[in-house]
Amino acid sequence: MAQSGKGKGGPVGGPVREGAGMRCVLCGAPNDCAQAAKGDATAGSGPAEPCWCVGRSFPSALLARATAADGGAACVCRRCLAEAEAEATEATRMTGG
């Protein structure tokens, strides 16, 4: 998962439970993590596609929830990111910032 701000992310910390890297740490839906799927790719399949999260910004509250859930071993899904972005936008609107 990309860190707060922009950049390339990925699972961090200790070993990932088998299959855990492919599911959203928050809701359990497929997270479409290209970095986790890289281990499942067949040899000689060509260059890996960049993950959907590369270049995306993740609200700090979302990163905190994901890290608290599993220590950063798995990524979140697009839906959880979209919901966190909407929450952050609403919070900014409500505070006038």
Z-matrix of the N, CA and C atoms (Angstrom, degrees):
N
C 1 1.453
C 2 1.517 1 107.38
N 3 1.285 2 117.46 1 136.07
C 4 1.454 3 121.75 2 178.70
C 5 1.518 4 109.23 3 -65.23
N 6 1.283 5 115.35 4 149.69
C 7 1.451 6 121.09 5 179.02
C 8 1.520 7 109.61 6 -80.59
N 9 1.324 8 116.11 7 172.64
C 10 1.451 9 120.54 8 176.70
C 11 1.525 10 107.61 9 -57.60
N 12 1.286 11 117.65 10 135.16
C 13 1.442 12 121.45 11 -173.02
C 14 1.514 13 108.70 12 95.09
N 15 1.334 14 117.27 13 -153.40
C 16 1.459 15 120.02 14 -178.08
C 17 1.509 16 109.52 15 -112.34
N 18 1.321 17 115.45 16 152.28
C 19 1.450 18 119.73 17 175.33
C 20 1.501 19 111.77 18 144.86
N 21 1.313 20 113.85 19 175.39
C 22 1.455 21 121.03 20 -178.40
C 23 1.516 22 109.07 21 -89.02
N 24 1.303 23 116.86 22 135.31
C 25 1.448 24 120.71 23 179.60
C 26 1.499 25 111.12 24 -119.60
N 27 1.315 26 115.97 25 -159.93
C 28 1.445 27 121.94 26 178.34
C 29 1.499 28 109.06 27 161.64
N 30 1.336 29 117.01 28 170.97
C 31 1.446 30 119.50 29 178.68
C 32 1.518 31 110.92 30 -58.10
N 33 1.312 32 116.32 31 141.30
C 34 1.459 33 121.92 32 178.55
C 35 1.517 34 109.14 33 -127.25
N 36 1.308 35 116.00 34 164.00
C 37 1.459 36 119.78 35 178.06
C 38 1.507 37 111.18 36 93.49
N 39 1.321 38 115.50 37 -151.91
C 40 1.455 39 122.50 38 -175.29
C 41 1.515 40 112.77 39 -76.77
N 42 1.326 41 115.51 40 -166.81
C 43 1.463 42 120.10 41 -178.81
C 44 1.524 43 111.54 42 -62.28
N 45 1.315 44 115.30 43 143.85
C 46 1.461 45 121.54 44 179.79
C 47 1.517 46 108.38 45 -88.91
N 48 1.332 47 116.88 46 135.52
C 49 1.463 48 120.91 47 174.79
C 50 1.512 49 108.52 48 -60.54
N 51 1.320 50 117.75 49 144.01
C 52 1.463 51 121.28 50 -179.13
C 53 1.525 52 109.93 51 -55.43
N 54 1.315 53 116.74 52 126.20
C 55 1.458 54 122.14 53 179.31
C 56 1.519 55 114.13 54 83.24
N 57 1.331 56 118.01 55 -14.48
C 58 1.467 57 119.93 56 -176.82
C 59 1.512 58 112.16 57 -66.79
N 60 1.332 59 118.20 58 -32.80
C 61 1.450 60 121.24 59 -178.32
C 62 1.511 61 114.07 60 -69.10
N 63 1.326 62 117.59 61 -14.40
C 64 1.455 63 121.65 62 -176.99
C 65 1.530 64 112.54 63 -95.58
N 66 1.315 65 117.68 64 -3.42
C 67 1.461 66 122.67 65 -177.62
C 68 1.522 67 109.95 66 -119.60
N 69 1.318 68 115.75 67 144.74
C 70 1.461 69 121.77 68 177.30
C 71 1.521 70 108.91 69 -62.93
N 72 1.300 71 115.70 70 130.24
C 73 1.454 72 121.26 71 -178.49
C 74 1.539 73 111.51 72 -66.65
N 75 1.325 74 117.80 73 -21.21
C 76 1.460 75 121.04 74 -176.88
C 77 1.519 76 113.85 75 -94.69
N 78 1.338 77 117.91 76 -42.49
C 79 1.462 78 119.42 77 -175.15
C 80 1.527 79 114.21 78 -117.88
N 81 1.320 80 117.68 79 -11.68
C 82 1.454 81 121.16 80 178.60
C 83 1.522 82 115.46 81 84.81
N 84 1.319 83 117.55 82 -2.09
C 85 1.474 84 121.08 83 177.89
C 86 1.531 85 109.28 84 -73.87
N 87 1.326 86 118.37 85 159.81
C 88 1.467 87 119.96 86 174.90
C 89 1.526 88 109.63 87 -56.97
N 90 1.337 89 116.44 88 135.45
C 91 1.466 90 119.22 89 -178.19
C 92 1.526 91 113.00 90 -100.82
N 93 1.336 92 117.56 91 -3.46
C 94 1.467 93 122.20 92 178.39
C 95 1.527 94 112.36 93 55.50
N 96 1.325 95 116.26 94 34.54
C 97 1.467 96 121.18 95 -178.84
C 98 1.524 97 110.22 96 -74.81
N 99 1.322 98 116.84 97 113.08
C 100 1.460 99 121.11 98 -179.62
C 101 1.517 100 110.79 99 -67.27
N 102 1.320 101 117.69 100 -32.43
C 103 1.450 102 120.80 101 -179.10
C 104 1.530 103 110.56 102 -68.87
N 105 1.316 104 117.96 103 -40.18
C 106 1.460 105 121.05 104 177.48
C 107 1.522 106 110.29 105 -70.57
N 108 1.322 107 117.22 106 -36.08
C 109 1.460 108 121.47 107 -179.10
C 110 1.522 109 111.82 108 -72.72
N 111 1.335 110 117.30 109 -20.08
C 112 1.455 111 121.24 110 -177.85
C 113 1.526 112 111.25 111 -55.27
N 114 1.306 113 118.00 112 -34.50
C 115 1.456 114 121.47 113 178.34
C 116 1.512 115 112.42 114 -67.60
N 117 1.342 116 117.85 115 -22.01
C 118 1.457 117 122.56 116 179.51
C 119 1.527 118 112.38 117 -92.21
N 120 1.336 119 117.58 118 -7.98
C 121 1.465 120 120.77 119 -176.03
C 122 1.528 121 110.21 120 -70.69
N 123 1.302 122 115.86 121 148.20
C 124 1.458 123 120.45 122 178.24
C 125 1.516 124 109.61 123 -82.66
N 126 1.318 125 116.10 124 149.03
C 127 1.461 126 120.98 125 -179.50
C 128 1.526 127 109.61 126 -63.69
N 129 1.312 128 116.29 127 141.97
C 130 1.453 129 121.16 128 176.71
C 131 1.516 130 114.02 129 76.25
N 132 1.309 131 118.21 130 17.71
C 133 1.461 132 120.21 131 -178.49
C 134 1.517 133 112.48 132 -84.95
N 135 1.328 134 117.33 133 6.04
C 136 1.452 135 120.34 134 178.04
C 137 1.515 136 111.54 135 93.81
N 138 1.326 137 117.75 136 -179.53
C 139 1.460 138 120.91 137 -178.15
C 140 1.525 139 111.02 138 -64.68
N 141 1.317 140 114.73 139 142.54
C 142 1.458 141 120.25 140 179.88
C 143 1.523 142 110.51 141 -71.10
N 144 1.303 143 116.31 142 142.27
C 145 1.464 144 121.29 143 174.38
C 146 1.521 145 108.47 144 -72.51
N 147 1.326 146 118.18 145 143.15
C 148 1.467 147 118.71 146 176.65
C 149 1.529 148 109.80 147 -67.01
N 150 1.292 149 116.09 148 149.98
C 151 1.454 150 121.13 149 179.53
C 152 1.532 151 110.50 150 -67.96
N 153 1.320 152 115.88 151 151.13
C 154 1.461 153 121.06 152 179.88
C 155 1.525 154 111.63 153 -59.89
N 156 1.335 155 117.46 154 -23.40
C 157 1.461 156 120.09 155 -174.74
C 158 1.523 157 113.73 156 -84.02
N 159 1.334 158 117.09 157 -12.61
C 160 1.460 159 120.31 158 -178.81
C 161 1.527 160 109.07 159 -61.11
N 162 1.310 161 115.63 160 126.21
C 163 1.452 162 121.26 161 179.19
C 164 1.521 163 114.29 162 86.46
N 165 1.331 164 117.21 163 -3.37
C 166 1.467 165 120.68 164 179.15
C 167 1.521 166 109.57 165 -88.34
N 168 1.317 167 116.50 166 152.41
C 169 1.459 168 122.43 167 174.56
C 170 1.517 169 108.58 168 -100.18
N 171 1.320 170 115.43 169 136.15
C 172 1.460 171 121.63 170 179.79
C 173 1.520 172 108.54 171 -114.43
N 174 1.345 173 117.34 172 122.38
C 175 1.465 174 119.86 173 178.38
C 176 1.530 175 110.85 174 -55.56
N 177 1.314 176 116.68 175 140.66
C 178 1.464 177 121.06 176 -177.77
C 179 1.523 178 112.19 177 -58.70
N 180 1.334 179 117.86 178 -33.36
C 181 1.470 180 120.23 179 179.07
C 182 1.534 181 110.71 180 -65.16
N 183 1.321 182 117.09 181 -36.75
C 184 1.464 183 121.24 182 177.56
C 185 1.522 184 110.42 183 -66.51
N 186 1.327 185 117.17 184 -45.51
C 187 1.459 186 120.75 185 178.42
C 188 1.523 187 110.83 186 -60.89
N 189 1.328 188 117.16 187 -39.31
C 190 1.462 189 120.36 188 178.93
C 191 1.526 190 111.43 189 -64.01
N 192 1.337 191 116.90 190 -42.76
C 193 1.479 192 120.15 191 178.75
C 194 1.521 193 111.16 192 -64.45
N 195 1.327 194 116.99 193 -42.93
C 196 1.462 195 120.73 194 -179.12
C 197 1.526 196 111.30 195 -65.95
N 198 1.315 197 116.70 196 -42.37
C 199 1.463 198 120.78 197 179.18
C 200 1.521 199 110.98 198 -66.06
N 201 1.326 200 117.20 199 -39.25
C 202 1.464 201 120.55 200 178.39
C 203 1.527 202 111.14 201 -65.32
N 204 1.326 203 116.70 202 -31.90
C 205 1.464 204 120.82 203 -177.31
C 206 1.519 205 112.74 204 -72.33
N 207 1.339 206 117.88 205 -38.99
C 208 1.472 207 118.48 206 -176.30
C 209 1.526 208 114.31 207 -149.01
N 210 1.315 209 117.11 208 17.22
C 211 1.453 210 119.52 209 177.77
C 212 1.517 211 114.58 210 72.37
N 213 1.324 212 117.69 211 14.32
C 214 1.459 213 121.53 212 178.53
C 215 1.516 214 113.90 213 87.30
N 216 1.329 215 117.78 214 20.16
C 217 1.462 216 121.12 215 -177.12
C 218 1.521 217 113.55 216 -79.75
N 219 1.328 218 118.94 217 -18.40
C 220 1.460 219 120.96 218 -178.41
C 221 1.524 220 109.74 219 -140.08
N 222 1.310 221 115.09 220 158.64
C 223 1.467 222 121.90 221 -178.40
C 224 1.526 223 111.86 222 -89.25
N 225 1.316 224 114.77 223 165.05
C 226 1.458 225 120.44 224 174.46
C 227 1.529 226 108.97 225 -92.26
N 228 1.319 227 116.64 226 166.47
C 229 1.463 228 121.53 227 178.87
C 230 1.533 229 109.89 228 -93.13
N 231 1.314 230 114.73 229 170.21
C 232 1.467 231 120.93 230 179.55
C 233 1.517 232 111.67 231 -62.18
N 234 1.337 233 117.17 232 -38.12
C 235 1.462 234 120.15 233 -178.82
C 236 1.528 235 110.92 234 -64.17
N 237 1.343 236 117.27 235 -44.53
C 238 1.463 237 119.73 236 178.81
C 239 1.522 238 111.09 237 -65.00
N 240 1.342 239 117.14 238 -36.84
C 241 1.461 240 119.92 239 175.76
C 242 1.517 241 110.12 240 -63.77
N 243 1.336 242 117.70 241 -45.98
C 244 1.468 243 121.47 242 -179.34
C 245 1.532 244 110.70 243 -60.82
N 246 1.327 245 116.83 244 -41.85
C 247 1.465 246 120.14 245 178.70
C 248 1.521 247 111.06 246 -64.97
N 249 1.327 248 117.33 247 -41.26
C 250 1.464 249 120.81 248 178.92
C 251 1.525 250 111.07 249 -66.37
N 252 1.336 251 116.63 250 -37.80
C 253 1.467 252 120.09 251 177.11
C 254 1.525 253 110.28 252 -64.07
N 255 1.328 254 116.99 253 -41.49
C 256 1.470 255 121.01 254 178.91
C 257 1.529 256 110.64 255 -64.38
N 258 1.328 257 116.44 256 -42.02
C 259 1.470 258 120.49 257 177.63
C 260 1.522 259 110.79 258 -62.07
N 261 1.340 260 116.80 259 -43.45
C 262 1.462 261 120.72 260 -179.93
C 263 1.525 262 111.05 261 -65.32
N 264 1.324 263 116.88 262 -39.85
C 265 1.466 264 120.91 263 178.32
C 266 1.522 265 110.39 264 -64.16
N 267 1.323 266 116.29 265 -43.99
C 268 1.477 267 120.89 266 179.34
C 269 1.524 268 110.61 267 -63.95
N 270 1.332 269 117.12 268 -41.69
C 271 1.463 270 120.39 269 179.13
C 272 1.526 271 110.52 270 -63.00
N 273 1.327 272 116.69 271 -40.08
C 274 1.460 273 121.00 272 178.85
C 275 1.532 274 110.10 273 -65.60
N 276 1.334 275 116.00 274 -41.78
C 277 1.464 276 120.64 275 179.09
C 278 1.535 277 110.71 276 -62.91
N 279 1.319 278 115.14 277 -42.41
C 280 1.475 279 119.81 278 -176.86
C 281 1.534 280 111.79 279 -67.58
N 282 1.339 281 116.56 280 -31.84
C 283 1.463 282 119.59 281 -178.67
C 284 1.521 283 112.18 282 -91.92
N 285 1.340 284 116.18 283 -3.35
C 286 1.455 285 119.74 284 178.25
C 287 1.501 286 113.17 285 76.21
N 288 1.346 287 116.71 286 16.07
C 289 1.460 288 120.27 287 -177.77
C 290 1.425 289 111.76 288 -98.94
